[in-house]
Amino acid sequence: MTAPASKTELLIVDDDPLIADALGYFLRRDYDVSTASTRAQAVELLRDKQTAPALALIDLGLPPTPHRPDEGFALIADILAHAPTTRIVVLSGQSDELNARHARALGATEFVAKPADPDYLRGLIRRVLSFRDTSTEIDDGLIGESASLQKLRAQLRQFAHSPFPVLIEGESGSGKELAAAALHRLSERAAKPYLALNCAAISPSLVEATLFGHSKGAFTGASGPRTGYFEDASDGTLFLDEIGELPIDLQPKLLRVLENGEFQRIGETLARHSSARIVTATNRDLKKEVREGRFRADLYHRLSVFTVAIPPLRDLGDDRIRLLEHFRAVYTAQADLPPFRLAEDAIQRLLNYRFPGNVRELRNIVIRLTTKLAGKEVGVDDLEAELDLGDASLAAGVMPAPTLATRAELVAIALSDIQSRHDFNLDVTLRRWEEAYIDAAQQLAHGNMSQAARLLGVIRSTLYNRIETLARENDASVKAGAGLVGTKRNGRG
């Protein structure tokens, strides 16, 4: 007699017990359901699970700020840090379009407004789970021919055969874990174990036992001896993601392993040895962490014998289109649907978008377009409905971004401007820049003042005050100019 197939795991996070219970009751027929009412409870559940849930159904409005989406946004990042393969569907009463777009940019696959039809929700979950990530099936995990990717591809092949540590740096969602897996697949260790551990996904009190193992009775709950990741990795590869989250008091023990391969299980004095190749990744500035005393300088230098920088998606030029085409081919084949087509204006808009969620965001956009517009042409309005336009840093190609320039570069620009204009006026110049930013934000927001304020990083009342102040200043300037001209004419007369 064959054992019944295990059910797919789902995580439901909602602070309303009636909703959580109703969803659990409705979905338990098809899925193994766990529930949590807060972000902290959800993270604890993820840490305790042996396998990551296939899908998380979460609310945005969670304690301690149930009337704001902040905790839900943070939870999306937490889930993807702990379980990068988990698909996220937001089910929320805070269904403002900007919230939906921002949730998707952070990594949510879909956003559903409450109340939702149960049958629609079941069908949506089934569709989302039907899409399988195939990026690890590619030789080096990289799609594209841009100079940035060619450099990255060359570095991965160059460093793959070395036994020394590699530090992978890059933004969230840019594909650091794919680069780590590629280093292993391209190396002579490819047939050996490859283990990945997210340092942010483990309670700080359990990191040491997880990495090094423990003996029986080493601490409360240690009912028997257990090996750790270093032991299990043997002479393969151990990938430590989010290494910047490693507790400061544990960093000397990791440094010891890197220096001579030695470690001890908790509760033992016997020295054990690991020959695993260490690959680490971070989206933090570890040099800054070192300067501020949160990361050991000697450990940083040991980890960064080789350093690989993963370029953000916004810097990959036409590779964004190639990557979209790759995802489209994969997911239309999986769903057995005809592919959507991008109109020319949609292609241009895609190339002008900054992709705050990087490759993960693009993948989810393709999944949604495949589901909603299979076999149809996607115009710019269709595409923009999937983009996060809620922050000025996310909109590209509108105007220069002085915050991204160095002080020296800004001084050079100012020097040229002052020298080339005999009538330079600082107040007028600053006013013109402010007007330009406000006009650009209003264009992006299609006249929606609340959205324009978000783009500019101010509240709506502040934006109205700025507009009124600029109008008064311009009016006063015009009147002053008219009076001045009149005086000159009178003088001439």
C-alpha positions in Angstrom: 0.0 0.0 0.0 1.5 3.4 -1.0 1.6 6.2 1.4 -0.6 9.2 0.7 1.2 12.1 -1.1 2.1 14.9 1.3 0.2 18.1 0.8 1.8 21.4 -0.4 2.5 23.7 2.5 0.8 27.1 2.8 1.3 29.9 5.3 -1.5 32.3 6.2 -0.7 35.5 8.0 -3.7 37.6 9.1 -4.4 39.3 12.4 -8.1 38.7 12.1 -8.8 35.3 13.6 -12.1 34.9 11.8 -10.4 35.4 8.4 -7.4 33.2 9.3 -9.7 30.4 10.5 -12.0 30.7 7.5 -9.1 30.6 5.0 -7.5 27.7 6.9 -10.8 25.8 6.9 -11.3 26.5 3.2 -7.8 25.6 2.1 -6.9 22.6 4.3 -8.7 20.2 2.0 -6.0 20.8 -0.6 -3.0 22.1 1.4 -1.1 21.7 4.7 -1.9 25.1 6.3 -0.1 27.0 9.0 -1.3 30.3 10.4 0.2 33.3 12.1 -1.3 36.6 13.3 1.8 38.8 13.4 5.0 39.3 11.4 7.1 37.9 14.3 5.0 34.8 14.6 5.3 34.2 10.8 9.1 34.6 10.9 9.3 32.1 13.9 7.2 29.6 11.9 9.5 29.9 9.0 12.5 29.3 11.2 11.0 26.2 12.7 10.0 24.6 9.5 12.2 22.0 7.9 10.9 22.9 4.5 9.7 26.3 3.2 6.0 26.8 2.5 5.3 26.8 -1.2 3.1 29.9 -0.8 2.3 32.5 1.8 -1.0 34.3 1.9 -0.5 37.5 3.8 -2.3 40.6 5.0 -0.5 44.0 4.9 -2.2 45.5 7.9 -0.5 43.6 10.8 0.2 44.5 14.5 1.5 46.8 15.8 0.3 49.0 12.9 -2.8 47.2 11.5 -4.1 50.4 9.8 -0.8 50.8 7.8 0.9 48.5 5.3 4.4 48.8 6.8 4.5 45.5 8.7 3.1 43.6 5.7 5.7 45.1 3.4 8.4 44.1 5.9 7.0 40.6 6.1 7.3 40.2 2.3 11.1 40.9 2.6 11.3 38.6 5.7 9.6 35.7 3.8 11.9 36.0 0.8 15.0 36.3 3.0 14.0 33.0 4.8 12.5 31.2 1.8 13.4 32.7 -1.6 11.4 30.1 -3.4 8.1 30.8 -1.5 5.5 32.6 -3.7 3.6 35.4 -1.9 0.0 36.4 -2.5 -1.2 39.5 -0.6 -4.8 39.4 0.5 -5.5 42.8 2.1 -8.2 45.3 2.7 -5.5 48.0 2.2 -6.0 47.7 -1.5 -4.8 51.1 -2.6 -3.3 50.7 -6.0 0.1 52.1 -4.8 0.2 49.5 -2.0 -0.5 46.7 -4.5 2.2 47.9 -6.9 4.7 48.3 -4.1 3.9 44.8 -2.7 4.5 43.3 -6.1 7.8 45.3 -6.5 9.0 43.9 -3.2 8.4 40.3 -4.4 4.7 39.5 -4.1 3.5 37.5 -7.0 -0.1 38.7 -6.8 -2.3 41.1 -4.8 -6.0 40.4 -4.1 -8.3 42.9 -2.4 -10.5 41.8 0.5 -13.1 40.4 0.5 -12.1 37.7 -2.1 -14.3 35.0 -3.6 -13.1 31.7 -2.2 -13.2 29.9 -5.5 -11.3 32.7 -7.2 -8.7 32.5 -4.4 -8.3 28.8 -4.8 -7.9 29.1 -8.5 -5.3 31.9 -8.1 -3.3 29.9 -5.7 -3.3 26.9 -8.0 -2.2 29.1 -10.9 0.6 30.8 -8.9 1.9 27.4 -7.7 1.8 26.0 -11.3 4.7 28.3 -12.3 8.1 26.6 -11.5 11.4 28.4 -11.2 13.8 27.0 -13.8 16.7 29.5 -13.4 18.9 26.9 -11.7 18.6 24.7 -14.8 20.7 27.1 -16.8 24.5 26.4 -16.9 25.5 29.6 -15.1 22.1 31.0 -14.2 22.7 34.1 -16.3 20.5 35.3 -19.2 21.9 38.2 -21.3 24.8 39.5 -23.3 25.5 42.9 -21.8 29.0 43.9 -20.8 28.0 43.7 -17.1 26.8 40.1 -17.5 29.8 39.1 -19.6 32.1 40.4 -16.9 30.1 38.5 -14.2 30.1 35.3 -16.3 33.9 35.5 -16.7 34.4 36.1 -13.0 32.3 33.1 -12.0 34.2 30.8 -14.4 37.5 32.3 -13.2 36.8 31.9 -9.5 34.9 28.6 -9.6 37.9 26.3 -9.4 39.6 28.2 -6.6 39.3 26.9 -3.0 39.3 30.4 -1.6 36.1 32.2 -0.3 34.0 34.4 -2.6 31.9 37.3 -1.4 28.9 38.1 -3.6 27.5 41.6 -3.3 24.3 42.9 -4.8 20.8 44.3 -4.2 17.9 42.1 -3.0 16.4 40.1 -5.9 19.4 40.6 -8.2 20.3 36.9 -8.2 23.1 36.4 -5.6 22.0 32.9 -4.8 22.1 32.0 -8.5 25.7 33.2 -8.7 26.6 31.1 -5.7 25.0 28.0 -7.2 26.8 28.7 -10.5 30.2 28.8 -8.7 29.5 25.4 -7.4 28.1 23.9 -10.7 31.1 25.2 -12.6 33.7 23.9 -10.1 35.3 20.6 -9.6 33.1 20.2 -6.5 29.9 20.0 -8.6 29.3 16.4 -7.7 29.9 17.2 -4.0 27.3 18.6 -1.5 26.0 22.1 -2.0 24.3 23.6 1.1 22.8 27.1 1.4 21.9 28.8 4.7 20.4 32.2 5.1 21.9 33.8 8.2 18.9 36.1 8.6 16.5 33.1 8.6 17.8 31.7 11.9 17.2 32.9 15.4 20.6 34.3 16.6 20.6 31.9 19.5 20.5 28.9 17.1 23.0 30.1 14.5 26.0 28.4 16.2 24.3 25.1 16.6 23.0 25.2 13.0 26.5 25.9 11.6 28.6 23.7 13.8 26.2 21.1 15.3 25.9 20.1 18.9 26.2 17.2 21.3 23.5 15.5 23.3 22.5 17.7 26.2 24.5 20.7 25.0 21.5 22.9 25.7 17.8 22.6 26.6 16.1 20.6 23.8 19.3 19.0 22.5 18.0 15.5 22.9 20.7 14.0 20.7 23.8 14.8 18.8 23.4 16.7 15.6 25.7 17.6 12.7 25.9 21.2 11.5 26.2 22.8 8.0 30.0 22.7 8.0 30.0 19.0 8.7 27.2 18.2 6.2 28.9 20.3 3.5 32.0 18.1 3.8 34.3 19.0 0.9 31.5 20.6 -1.2 30.3 24.2 -1.1 28.6 26.1 1.8 26.8 29.2 0.8 26.0 31.6 3.6 23.5 34.2 2.4 23.0 37.5 4.3 26.4 37.1 6.0 26.0 40.6 7.4 23.4 39.3 9.8 25.8 36.9 11.5 26.0 37.8 15.2 29.2 39.6 16.2 30.0 37.1 19.0 29.9 34.2 16.5 32.1 35.8 13.9 35.5 34.7 15.5 34.3 31.1 15.3 33.6 31.5 11.6 37.0 33.2 11.1 38.7 30.1 12.8 37.1 27.8 10.3 38.2 30.0 7.4 41.7 30.1 8.7 42.4 26.4 9.5 39.1 24.5 8.8 38.7 23.7 12.5 35.4 23.9 14.5 33.7 22.3 17.4 30.2 21.1 18.0 28.5 22.9 20.9 29.1 20.8 24.1 32.2 19.1 22.7 36.0 19.7 23.0 36.8 17.5 20.0 38.2 19.6 17.1 36.5 18.7 13.8 37.6 19.7 10.3 35.8 21.1 7.3 37.1 21.3 3.7 34.0 23.1 2.4 34.5 26.0 0.0 32.8 29.1 1.6 30.7 31.4 -0.6 28.9 34.3 1.1 26.5 37.0 0.0 25.2 40.3 1.3 23.0 43.2 0.2 24.7 45.4 2.9 27.8 47.5 2.6 30.1 45.4 4.7 32.9 48.0 4.6 30.5 50.4 6.3 29.5 47.6 8.8 33.2 47.2 9.6 33.7 50.9 10.2 30.7 51.0 12.5 31.8 48.0 14.5 29.1 45.6 13.5 31.4 43.3 11.4 34.9 42.2 12.1 37.5 43.6 9.7 39.6 40.4 9.8 36.6 38.3 8.9 35.6 40.6 6.1 39.1 40.3 4.5 39.0 36.5 4.8 35.5 36.4 3.2 36.4 38.8 0.3 39.5 37.1 -1.1 37.4 37.2 -4.3 34.5 39.6 -4.6 31.7 39.4 -7.2 29.3 42.3 -7.7 25.9 41.4 -9.1 24.7 44.3 -11.3 21.1 45.5 -10.6 18.6 44.8 -13.4 18.3 48.5 -14.2 21.9 48.5 -15.4 21.6 45.6 -17.8 20.2 47.6 -20.8 18.5 45.4 -23.5 19.2 42.3 -21.3 16.0 43.2 -19.5 14.1 42.4 -22.7 16.1 39.1 -23.2 15.3 38.1 -19.6 11.6 38.9 -20.0 11.6 36.8 -23.2 13.2 34.0 -21.3 10.7 34.1 -18.5 7.8 34.4 -21.0 8.9 31.3 -22.9 9.3 29.3 -19.6 6.0 30.3 -18.0 3.8 30.2 -21.1 5.1 26.7 -21.7 4.4 25.7 -18.1 0.9 27.2 -18.2 0.3 25.9 -21.8 -0.8 29.5 -22.8 0.0 31.6 -25.9 2.7 34.3 -25.2 1.8 37.9 -24.7 3.4 40.5 -27.0 5.0 43.8 -25.9 4.0 46.9 -27.9 6.8 49.3 -28.8 5.7 51.9 -26.2 5.6 49.1 -23.5 9.2 48.0 -24.4 10.4 51.6 -24.1 8.6 52.0 -20.7 10.2 48.7 -19.5 13.6 50.0 -20.5 13.0 53.2 -18.5 11.8 51.5 -15.4 14.3 51.1 -12.5 13.1 47.7 -11.2 13.5 48.1 -7.5 12.8 44.4 -7.0 15.3 43.5 -9.7 15.1 40.0 -11.4 12.5 38.7 -8.9 10.2 41.6 -9.8 10.6 41.1 -13.5 9.8 37.4 -13.1 6.6 38.1 -11.2 5.6 40.7 -13.8 5.9 38.1 -16.5 3.9 35.6 -14.5 1.1 38.1 -14.1 1.1 39.2 -17.7 1.1 35.5 -18.8 -2.0 34.9 -16.7 -3.9 38.1 -17.5 -3.0 38.8 -21.2 -2.0 35.5 -22.8 -1.9 35.8 -26.5 -2.6 39.6 -26.4 -0.6 42.7 -27.0 0.6 44.5 -23.8 0.5 48.2 -24.1 2.1 50.8 -21.9 -1.0 51.2 -19.8 -1.2 47.4 -19.2 2.5 47.3 -18.3 2.4 50.4 -16.0 -0.4 48.7 -14.0 2.3 46.2 -12.9 5.0 48.7 -12.0 5.8 50.3 -8.7 5.7 54.1 -9.3 5.4 55.0 -5.6 8.9 56.3 -5.1 11.0 58.8 -7.1 14.0 56.4 -7.0 12.0 53.9 -9.0 11.2 56.0 -12.0 13.9 56.2 -14.6 14.8 58.5 -17.5 12.9 61.5 -16.1 15.7 63.7 -15.0 19.2 63.5 -13.5 19.4 62.0 -10.0 21.9 64.3 -8.1 21.8 62.0 -5.0 23.6 59.4 -7.2 26.4 61.7 -8.1 29.5 62.4 -6.1 30.0 65.8 -4.5 32.9 66.4 -6.9 30.6 65.7 -9.9 28.0 68.1 -8.6 30.6 70.8 -8.0 31.9 70.3 -11.5 28.4 70.7 -12.9 27.7 73.9 -10.8 31.1 75.3 -11.8 30.3 75.0 -15.5 26.9 76.4 -15.0 28.1 79.5 -13.1 30.9 80.2 -15.5 28.8 79.9 -18.6 26.0 82.3 -17.4 26.7 85.9 -16.6 23.3 86.3 -15.0 23.4 83.2 -12.7 21.0 83.4 -9.8 20.9 80.7 -7.1 17.3 81.3 -6.1 16.1 81.2 -9.6 18.1 78.0 -10.4 16.9 76.1 -7.3 13.3 77.2 -8.1 13.5 75.9 -11.6 14.8 72.6 -10.4 12.1 72.3 -7.9 9.4 73.1 -10.5 10.9 70.6 -12.9 10.8 67.8 -10.2 7.2 68.7 -9.3 6.1 68.7 -13.0 7.9 65.4 -13.6 6.2 63.8 -10.6 2.8 65.0 -11.7 3.3 63.6 -15.2 4.3 60.2 -13.7 1.3 60.3 -11.4 -1.0 61.4 -14.2 -2.2 64.3 -12.1 -2.8 62.3 -8.9 -1.4 64.6 -6.2 -1.2 61.9 -3.6 1.0 59.7 -5.8 3.0 62.7 -7.0 3.8 63.5 -3.3 4.9 60.0 -2.8 7.2 60.2 -5.8 8.8 63.3 -4.3 9.1 61.8 -0.8 6.8 64.4 0.9 3.2 64.4 2.2 0.4 65.8 0.0 -0.1 69.0 2.1 3.7 69.8 1.8 3.5 69.4 -2.0 0.5 71.8 -2.2 2.4 74.3 0.0 5.5 74.0 -2.3 3.4 74.6 -5.4 1.7 77.6 -3.8 5.0 79.0 -2.6 6.6 78.6 -6.1 3.6 80.3 -7.7 3.9 83.3 -5.3 7.6 83.5 -5.9 7.2 83.4 -9.7 4.4 86.0 -9.5 6.6 88.3 -7.4 9.5 87.8 -9.8 7.3 88.7 -12.8 6.0 91.8 -11.0 9.5 92.8 -9.9 10.7 92.4 -13.4 7.9 94.5 -14.8 8.6 97.2 -12.4 12.3 97.1 -13.2 11.6 97.4 -16.9 9.2 100.3 -16.3 11.8 102.1 -14.2 14.4 101.7 -17.0 11.9 103.0 -19.6 11.1 106.0 -17.4 14.8 106.6 -16.9 15.2 106.6 -20.7 12.3 108.9 -21.2 
